[in-house]
Amino acid sequence: MSKRVGVVILGDEVLKAEIREANLAYILPLLNEWGAEVALCAILPDNVPVVVRHLRAYLEEVDLLVLTGGIGPTPDDITREAVAKAAPLCPAETTTPAATRISAASNAPGSSGAMVTMVTTPDSAQCRATA
């Protein structure tokens, strides 16, 4: 691999010690095994301007950023918005095959909204159905 990698953990619950961060213990050995140079690790709050500012700076320092935590179907999830603002991505859309399948499979009106949010992707992304 031989690339400079940064790891960013997102979430107020991690900063407030409401949950124990456990992803680094898994990710760092893998990155090292693959020959990556781990250049930075950071924990950021659920705050769009803060995350955007830091991600932009980190993208100048590393070849790859791995983000963990902070993503989910809840209204307080800011990860998608922050990443879309920080990186040169196309606007997100929801007409992916996954979103269509989730909407069709949902039996309660309106219950699929959060699940569809989870599969919202940039227009430029290539989605693959797995089963």
PyMOL CGO cylinders between C-alpha atoms (Angstrom):
from pymol import cmd
from pymol.cgo import CYLINDER

trace = [
    CYLINDER, 0.00, 0.00, 0.00, 2.67, 2.52, 1.07, 0.3, 1, 1, 1, 1, 1, 1,
    CYLINDER, 2.67, 2.52, 1.07, 0.22, 5.40, 1.28, 0.3, 1, 1, 1, 1, 1, 1,
    CYLINDER, 0.22, 5.40, 1.28, -0.29, 8.03, 3.96, 0.3, 1, 1, 1, 1, 1, 1,
    CYLINDER, -0.29, 8.03, 3.96, -3.59, 7.31, 5.69, 0.3, 1, 1, 1, 1, 1, 1,
    CYLINDER, -3.59, 7.31, 5.69, -5.65, 9.26, 8.19, 0.3, 1, 1, 1, 1, 1, 1,
    CYLINDER, -5.65, 9.26, 8.19, -8.34, 7.83, 10.45, 0.3, 1, 1, 1, 1, 1, 1,
    CYLINDER, -8.34, 7.83, 10.45, -11.20, 10.08, 11.58, 0.3, 1, 1, 1, 1, 1, 1,
    CYLINDER, -11.20, 10.08, 11.58, -13.75, 9.03, 14.18, 0.3, 1, 1, 1, 1, 1, 1,
    CYLINDER, -13.75, 9.03, 14.18, -16.96, 11.05, 14.13, 0.3, 1, 1, 1, 1, 1, 1,
    CYLINDER, -16.96, 11.05, 14.13, -19.42, 11.53, 16.95, 0.3, 1, 1, 1, 1, 1, 1,
    CYLINDER, -19.42, 11.53, 16.95, -20.24, 13.62, 19.98, 0.3, 1, 1, 1, 1, 1, 1,
    CYLINDER, -20.24, 13.62, 19.98, -20.94, 10.41, 21.88, 0.3, 1, 1, 1, 1, 1, 1,
    CYLINDER, -20.94, 10.41, 21.88, -17.28, 9.42, 21.53, 0.3, 1, 1, 1, 1, 1, 1,
    CYLINDER, -17.28, 9.42, 21.53, -16.01, 12.84, 22.64, 0.3, 1, 1, 1, 1, 1, 1,
    CYLINDER, -16.01, 12.84, 22.64, -18.36, 12.78, 25.63, 0.3, 1, 1, 1, 1, 1, 1,
    CYLINDER, -18.36, 12.78, 25.63, -17.28, 9.23, 26.51, 0.3, 1, 1, 1, 1, 1, 1,
    CYLINDER, -17.28, 9.23, 26.51, -20.88, 8.02, 26.19, 0.3, 1, 1, 1, 1, 1, 1,
    CYLINDER, -20.88, 8.02, 26.19, -19.60, 5.14, 24.07, 0.3, 1, 1, 1, 1, 1, 1,
    CYLINDER, -19.60, 5.14, 24.07, -16.20, 3.53, 23.96, 0.3, 1, 1, 1, 1, 1, 1,
    CYLINDER, -16.20, 3.53, 23.96, -14.33, 3.97, 20.71, 0.3, 1, 1, 1, 1, 1, 1,
    CYLINDER, -14.33, 3.97, 20.71, -13.32, 0.51, 19.53, 0.3, 1, 1, 1, 1, 1, 1,
    CYLINDER, -13.32, 0.51, 19.53, -12.66, 0.91, 15.81, 0.3, 1, 1, 1, 1, 1, 1,
    CYLINDER, -12.66, 0.91, 15.81, -9.02, 2.05, 16.04, 0.3, 1, 1, 1, 1, 1, 1,
    CYLINDER, -9.02, 2.05, 16.04, -7.98, -1.21, 17.68, 0.3, 1, 1, 1, 1, 1, 1,
    CYLINDER, -7.98, -1.21, 17.68, -9.31, -3.01, 14.60, 0.3, 1, 1, 1, 1, 1, 1,
    CYLINDER, -9.31, -3.01, 14.60, -8.34, -0.53, 11.85, 0.3, 1, 1, 1, 1, 1, 1,
    CYLINDER, -8.34, -0.53, 11.85, -4.77, 0.39, 12.82, 0.3, 1, 1, 1, 1, 1, 1,
    CYLINDER, -4.77, 0.39, 12.82, -3.32, -3.17, 12.71, 0.3, 1, 1, 1, 1, 1, 1,
    CYLINDER, -3.32, -3.17, 12.71, -4.96, -3.73, 9.31, 0.3, 1, 1, 1, 1, 1, 1,
    CYLINDER, -4.96, -3.73, 9.31, -3.56, -0.51, 7.89, 0.3, 1, 1, 1, 1, 1, 1,
    CYLINDER, -3.56, -0.51, 7.89, -0.11, -1.34, 9.24, 0.3, 1, 1, 1, 1, 1, 1,
    CYLINDER, -0.11, -1.34, 9.24, -0.33, -4.88, 7.87, 0.3, 1, 1, 1, 1, 1, 1,
    CYLINDER, -0.33, -4.88, 7.87, -1.18, -3.45, 4.44, 0.3, 1, 1, 1, 1, 1, 1,
    CYLINDER, -1.18, -3.45, 4.44, 1.89, -1.23, 4.59, 0.3, 1, 1, 1, 1, 1, 1,
    CYLINDER, 1.89, -1.23, 4.59, 0.11, 2.07, 5.11, 0.3, 1, 1, 1, 1, 1, 1,
    CYLINDER, 0.11, 2.07, 5.11, 1.75, 4.93, 6.95, 0.3, 1, 1, 1, 1, 1, 1,
    CYLINDER, 1.75, 4.93, 6.95, -0.86, 6.07, 9.47, 0.3, 1, 1, 1, 1, 1, 1,
    CYLINDER, -0.86, 6.07, 9.47, -0.24, 9.81, 9.51, 0.3, 1, 1, 1, 1, 1, 1,
    CYLINDER, -0.24, 9.81, 9.51, -3.08, 10.97, 11.75, 0.3, 1, 1, 1, 1, 1, 1,
    CYLINDER, -3.08, 10.97, 11.75, -5.98, 9.92, 13.94, 0.3, 1, 1, 1, 1, 1, 1,
    CYLINDER, -5.98, 9.92, 13.94, -8.67, 12.33, 15.10, 0.3, 1, 1, 1, 1, 1, 1,
    CYLINDER, -8.67, 12.33, 15.10, -12.01, 12.37, 16.86, 0.3, 1, 1, 1, 1, 1, 1,
    CYLINDER, -12.01, 12.37, 16.86, -14.38, 15.08, 15.62, 0.3, 1, 1, 1, 1, 1, 1,
    CYLINDER, -14.38, 15.08, 15.62, -17.73, 16.33, 16.94, 0.3, 1, 1, 1, 1, 1, 1,
    CYLINDER, -17.73, 16.33, 16.94, -21.09, 16.19, 15.13, 0.3, 1, 1, 1, 1, 1, 1,
    CYLINDER, -21.09, 16.19, 15.13, -20.63, 19.72, 13.81, 0.3, 1, 1, 1, 1, 1, 1,
    CYLINDER, -20.63, 19.72, 13.81, -20.67, 20.24, 10.04, 0.3, 1, 1, 1, 1, 1, 1,
    CYLINDER, -20.67, 20.24, 10.04, -18.38, 23.31, 9.83, 0.3, 1, 1, 1, 1, 1, 1,
    CYLINDER, -18.38, 23.31, 9.83, -15.82, 21.73, 12.18, 0.3, 1, 1, 1, 1, 1, 1,
    CYLINDER, -15.82, 21.73, 12.18, -15.82, 18.42, 10.30, 0.3, 1, 1, 1, 1, 1, 1,
    CYLINDER, -15.82, 18.42, 10.30, -15.59, 20.13, 6.89, 0.3, 1, 1, 1, 1, 1, 1,
    CYLINDER, -15.59, 20.13, 6.89, -12.68, 22.33, 8.01, 0.3, 1, 1, 1, 1, 1, 1,
    CYLINDER, -12.68, 22.33, 8.01, -10.73, 19.39, 9.43, 0.3, 1, 1, 1, 1, 1, 1,
    CYLINDER, -10.73, 19.39, 9.43, -11.47, 16.98, 6.56, 0.3, 1, 1, 1, 1, 1, 1,
    CYLINDER, -11.47, 16.98, 6.56, -10.26, 19.55, 4.02, 0.3, 1, 1, 1, 1, 1, 1,
    CYLINDER, -10.26, 19.55, 4.02, -7.03, 20.01, 5.97, 0.3, 1, 1, 1, 1, 1, 1,
    CYLINDER, -7.03, 20.01, 5.97, -6.53, 16.27, 6.42, 0.3, 1, 1, 1, 1, 1, 1,
    CYLINDER, -6.53, 16.27, 6.42, -7.10, 15.63, 2.69, 0.3, 1, 1, 1, 1, 1, 1,
    CYLINDER, -7.10, 15.63, 2.69, -4.08, 17.87, 2.03, 0.3, 1, 1, 1, 1, 1, 1,
    CYLINDER, -4.08, 17.87, 2.03, -1.94, 15.68, 4.31, 0.3, 1, 1, 1, 1, 1, 1,
    CYLINDER, -1.94, 15.68, 4.31, -2.93, 12.12, 3.39, 0.3, 1, 1, 1, 1, 1, 1,
    CYLINDER, -2.93, 12.12, 3.39, -3.70, 9.96, 0.38, 0.3, 1, 1, 1, 1, 1, 1,
    CYLINDER, -3.70, 9.96, 0.38, -6.66, 8.24, 2.01, 0.3, 1, 1, 1, 1, 1, 1,
    CYLINDER, -6.66, 8.24, 2.01, -9.02, 9.15, 4.84, 0.3, 1, 1, 1, 1, 1, 1,
    CYLINDER, -9.02, 9.15, 4.84, -10.90, 6.40, 6.65, 0.3, 1, 1, 1, 1, 1, 1,
    CYLINDER, -10.90, 6.40, 6.65, -13.98, 7.69, 8.48, 0.3, 1, 1, 1, 1, 1, 1,
    CYLINDER, -13.98, 7.69, 8.48, -15.70, 5.64, 11.13, 0.3, 1, 1, 1, 1, 1, 1,
    CYLINDER, -15.70, 5.64, 11.13, -18.68, 6.26, 13.38, 0.3, 1, 1, 1, 1, 1, 1,
    CYLINDER, -18.68, 6.26, 13.38, -21.09, 9.12, 13.05, 0.3, 1, 1, 1, 1, 1, 1,
    CYLINDER, -21.09, 9.12, 13.05, -23.22, 7.66, 10.28, 0.3, 1, 1, 1, 1, 1, 1,
    CYLINDER, -23.22, 7.66, 10.28, -26.72, 6.41, 10.71, 0.3, 1, 1, 1, 1, 1, 1,
    CYLINDER, -26.72, 6.41, 10.71, -30.35, 7.06, 9.88, 0.3, 1, 1, 1, 1, 1, 1,
    CYLINDER, -30.35, 7.06, 9.88, -30.88, 9.57, 12.68, 0.3, 1, 1, 1, 1, 1, 1,
    CYLINDER, -30.88, 9.57, 12.68, -31.49, 13.29, 12.13, 0.3, 1, 1, 1, 1, 1, 1,
    CYLINDER, -31.49, 13.29, 12.13, -28.32, 14.22, 14.03, 0.3, 1, 1, 1, 1, 1, 1,
    CYLINDER, -28.32, 14.22, 14.03, -26.13, 12.42, 11.49, 0.3, 1, 1, 1, 1, 1, 1,
    CYLINDER, -26.13, 12.42, 11.49, -24.03, 15.06, 9.72, 0.3, 1, 1, 1, 1, 1, 1,
    CYLINDER, -24.03, 15.06, 9.72, -21.48, 12.77, 8.07, 0.3, 1, 1, 1, 1, 1, 1,
    CYLINDER, -21.48, 12.77, 8.07, -22.93, 12.74, 4.55, 0.3, 1, 1, 1, 1, 1, 1,
    CYLINDER, -22.93, 12.74, 4.55, -23.40, 16.50, 4.46, 0.3, 1, 1, 1, 1, 1, 1,
    CYLINDER, -23.40, 16.50, 4.46, -19.94, 17.23, 5.85, 0.3, 1, 1, 1, 1, 1, 1,
    CYLINDER, -19.94, 17.23, 5.85, -18.14, 14.80, 3.53, 0.3, 1, 1, 1, 1, 1, 1,
    CYLINDER, -18.14, 14.80, 3.53, -20.03, 16.12, 0.48, 0.3, 1, 1, 1, 1, 1, 1,
    CYLINDER, -20.03, 16.12, 0.48, -18.96, 19.67, 1.40, 0.3, 1, 1, 1, 1, 1, 1,
    CYLINDER, -18.96, 19.67, 1.40, -15.36, 18.73, 2.19, 0.3, 1, 1, 1, 1, 1, 1,
    CYLINDER, -15.36, 18.73, 2.19, -14.65, 16.58, -0.86, 0.3, 1, 1, 1, 1, 1, 1,
    CYLINDER, -14.65, 16.58, -0.86, -15.37, 17.31, -4.51, 0.3, 1, 1, 1, 1, 1, 1,
    CYLINDER, -15.37, 17.31, -4.51, -18.43, 15.08, -4.76, 0.3, 1, 1, 1, 1, 1, 1,
    CYLINDER, -18.43, 15.08, -4.76, -21.54, 15.41, -6.84, 0.3, 1, 1, 1, 1, 1, 1,
    CYLINDER, -21.54, 15.41, -6.84, -24.80, 16.17, -5.04, 0.3, 1, 1, 1, 1, 1, 1,
    CYLINDER, -24.80, 16.17, -5.04, -26.28, 13.14, -3.33, 0.3, 1, 1, 1, 1, 1, 1,
    CYLINDER, -26.28, 13.14, -3.33, -29.27, 11.36, -4.80, 0.3, 1, 1, 1, 1, 1, 1,
    CYLINDER, -29.27, 11.36, -4.80, -31.43, 8.47, -3.70, 0.3, 1, 1, 1, 1, 1, 1,
    CYLINDER, -31.43, 8.47, -3.70, -32.40, 6.64, -6.86, 0.3, 1, 1, 1, 1, 1, 1,
    CYLINDER, -32.40, 6.64, -6.86, -29.85, 3.89, -6.34, 0.3, 1, 1, 1, 1, 1, 1,
    CYLINDER, -29.85, 3.89, -6.34, -30.95, 0.28, -6.75, 0.3, 1, 1, 1, 1, 1, 1,
    CYLINDER, -30.95, 0.28, -6.75, -30.65, -0.13, -2.97, 0.3, 1, 1, 1, 1, 1, 1,
    CYLINDER, -30.65, -0.13, -2.97, -32.98, 2.81, -2.28, 0.3, 1, 1, 1, 1, 1, 1,
    CYLINDER, -32.98, 2.81, -2.28, -35.52, 1.45, -4.75, 0.3, 1, 1, 1, 1, 1, 1,
    CYLINDER, -35.52, 1.45, -4.75, -35.38, -2.02, -3.16, 0.3, 1, 1, 1, 1, 1, 1,
    CYLINDER, -35.38, -2.02, -3.16, -35.73, -0.62, 0.37, 0.3, 1, 1, 1, 1, 1, 1,
    CYLINDER, -35.73, -0.62, 0.37, -38.71, 1.54, -0.59, 0.3, 1, 1, 1, 1, 1, 1,
    CYLINDER, -38.71, 1.54, -0.59, -40.42, -1.40, -2.30, 0.3, 1, 1, 1, 1, 1, 1,
    CYLINDER, -40.42, -1.40, -2.30, -39.80, -3.77, 0.63, 0.3, 1, 1, 1, 1, 1, 1,
    CYLINDER, -39.80, -3.77, 0.63, -41.07, -1.44, 3.34, 0.3, 1, 1, 1, 1, 1, 1,
    CYLINDER, -41.07, -1.44, 3.34, -44.58, -2.32, 4.53, 0.3, 1, 1, 1, 1, 1, 1,
    CYLINDER, -44.58, -2.32, 4.53, -45.23, 0.74, 6.74, 0.3, 1, 1, 1, 1, 1, 1,
    CYLINDER, -45.23, 0.74, 6.74, -45.75, 4.10, 5.01, 0.3, 1, 1, 1, 1, 1, 1,
    CYLINDER, -45.75, 4.10, 5.01, -42.84, 6.41, 5.75, 0.3, 1, 1, 1, 1, 1, 1,
    CYLINDER, -42.84, 6.41, 5.75, -40.81, 3.79, 7.61, 0.3, 1, 1, 1, 1, 1, 1,
    CYLINDER, -40.81, 3.79, 7.61, -38.29, 3.40, 4.82, 0.3, 1, 1, 1, 1, 1, 1,
    CYLINDER, -38.29, 3.40, 4.82, -37.13, 7.05, 4.94, 0.3, 1, 1, 1, 1, 1, 1,
    CYLINDER, -37.13, 7.05, 4.94, -34.31, 6.47, 7.40, 0.3, 1, 1, 1, 1, 1, 1,
    CYLINDER, -34.31, 6.47, 7.40, -33.18, 3.33, 5.59, 0.3, 1, 1, 1, 1, 1, 1,
    CYLINDER, -33.18, 3.33, 5.59, -33.18, 5.13, 2.24, 0.3, 1, 1, 1, 1, 1, 1,
    CYLINDER, -33.18, 5.13, 2.24, -31.06, 7.85, 3.82, 0.3, 1, 1, 1, 1, 1, 1,
    CYLINDER, -31.06, 7.85, 3.82, -28.48, 5.21, 4.71, 0.3, 1, 1, 1, 1, 1, 1,
    CYLINDER, -28.48, 5.21, 4.71, -28.00, 4.31, 1.03, 0.3, 1, 1, 1, 1, 1, 1,
    CYLINDER, -28.00, 4.31, 1.03, -27.94, 7.86, -0.33, 0.3, 1, 1, 1, 1, 1, 1,
    CYLINDER, -27.94, 7.86, -0.33, -24.87, 8.14, -2.51, 0.3, 1, 1, 1, 1, 1, 1,
    CYLINDER, -24.87, 8.14, -2.51, -23.16, 10.72, -4.72, 0.3, 1, 1, 1, 1, 1, 1,
    CYLINDER, -23.16, 10.72, -4.72, -24.31, 10.66, -8.36, 0.3, 1, 1, 1, 1, 1, 1,
    CYLINDER, -24.31, 10.66, -8.36, -20.82, 9.53, -9.35, 0.3, 1, 1, 1, 1, 1, 1,
    CYLINDER, -20.82, 9.53, -9.35, -20.85, 6.45, -7.09, 0.3, 1, 1, 1, 1, 1, 1,
    CYLINDER, -20.85, 6.45, -7.09, -21.21, 2.98, -8.53, 0.3, 1, 1, 1, 1, 1, 1,
    CYLINDER, -21.21, 2.98, -8.53, -23.58, 0.84, -6.46, 0.3, 1, 1, 1, 1, 1, 1,
    CYLINDER, -23.58, 0.84, -6.46, -23.61, -2.94, -6.65, 0.3, 1, 1, 1, 1, 1, 1,
    CYLINDER, -23.61, -2.94, -6.65, -26.41, -5.17, -5.44, 0.3, 1, 1, 1, 1, 1, 1,
    CYLINDER, -26.41, -5.17, -5.44, -25.16, -8.07, -3.34, 0.3, 1, 1, 1, 1, 1, 1,
    CYLINDER, -25.16, -8.07, -3.34, -28.24, -10.23, -2.96, 0.3, 1, 1, 1, 1, 1, 1,
]
cmd.load_cgo(trace, "trace")
